[in-house]
Amino acid sequence: MKTERLVILVTPEQKRALAHRAKALDLSVAELVRRSAEGFRPGADEQVLSSLADELQRSVKESRAALRAALAETQATLAQLGKGRKERRAA
């Protein structure tokens, strides 16, 4: 089979989306693009898994943000407690 190289330009977001979808379907990005060009339609299982993977990715982002906020609040509380201890020791 003769092949040819195809170079396409995509945004960073599109590249991440292609990589994410390919990984969810256990395909290379190149294979995903080839199948898409041939009218590839994922079956019900693949669609469900892809939707679940998308939701998981969103949940992970939200969880990371919540953990960062909790860490910042904890650090602020520890700083206040440390300041109070120093003031009590100085008194």
C-alpha positions in Angstrom: 0.0 0.0 0.0 1.4 3.3 -1.1 1.2 6.1 1.6 1.7 9.8 1.5 2.4 12.2 4.3 -0.3 14.7 5.3 0.6 17.7 7.5 -2.4 19.5 9.1 -2.4 22.6 11.3 -4.6 22.5 14.4 -4.9 24.6 17.6 -3.3 23.3 20.8 -6.8 22.6 22.1 -7.7 20.6 19.0 -4.4 18.6 19.3 -5.2 17.8 22.9 -8.8 16.8 22.0 -7.5 14.5 19.2 -4.9 13.0 21.6 -7.6 12.5 24.3 -10.1 10.9 21.9 -7.4 8.7 20.4 -6.3 7.5 23.8 -9.9 6.9 24.9 -10.4 4.7 21.8 -6.9 3.0 22.2 -5.8 4.4 18.8 -2.9 6.5 17.6 -3.8 10.0 16.6 -2.9 9.1 13.0 -5.3 6.1 13.0 -8.1 8.2 14.5 -7.7 10.8 11.7 -7.5 8.1 9.0 -10.7 6.4 10.4 -12.4 9.8 10.7 -11.6 10.6 7.1 -13.2 7.3 6.1 -16.4 8.1 7.9 -15.5 6.3 11.2 -18.4 6.3 13.6 -17.6 4.9 17.0 -20.0 2.3 18.4 -22.2 2.9 21.4 -19.5 1.5 23.8 -16.8 3.8 22.5 -19.2 6.8 22.7 -20.0 6.0 26.3 -16.4 5.5 27.2 -15.4 8.7 25.5 -18.2 10.6 27.3 -17.0 9.1 30.6 -13.4 10.0 29.9 -14.5 13.6 29.1 -16.4 13.9 32.3 -13.5 12.4 34.3 -11.2 14.9 32.8 -13.5 17.8 33.8 -13.9 16.3 37.3 -10.1 16.0 37.7 -9.7 19.7 36.8 -12.4 20.7 39.3 -10.9 18.5 42.0 -7.4 20.0 41.5 -8.8 23.5 41.7 -10.6 22.6 45.0 -7.5 21.0 46.4 -5.4 24.1 45.5 -7.9 26.3 47.3 -8.0 24.0 50.3 -4.2 24.0 50.5 -4.1 27.8 50.3 -6.7 28.1 53.1 -4.8 25.6 55.2 -1.5 27.4 54.7 -3.2 30.7 55.7 -4.7 29.1 58.8 -1.3 27.6 59.8 0.4 31.0 59.3 -2.2 32.7 61.6 -1.8 30.0 64.2 2.0 30.4 64.1 1.7 34.2 64.4 -0.6 33.7 67.5 1.9 31.3 69.1 4.7 33.8 68.6 2.6 36.6 70.1 1.8 34.5 73.1 5.4 33.5 73.6 6.5 37.1 73.4 3.9 38.2 76.0 
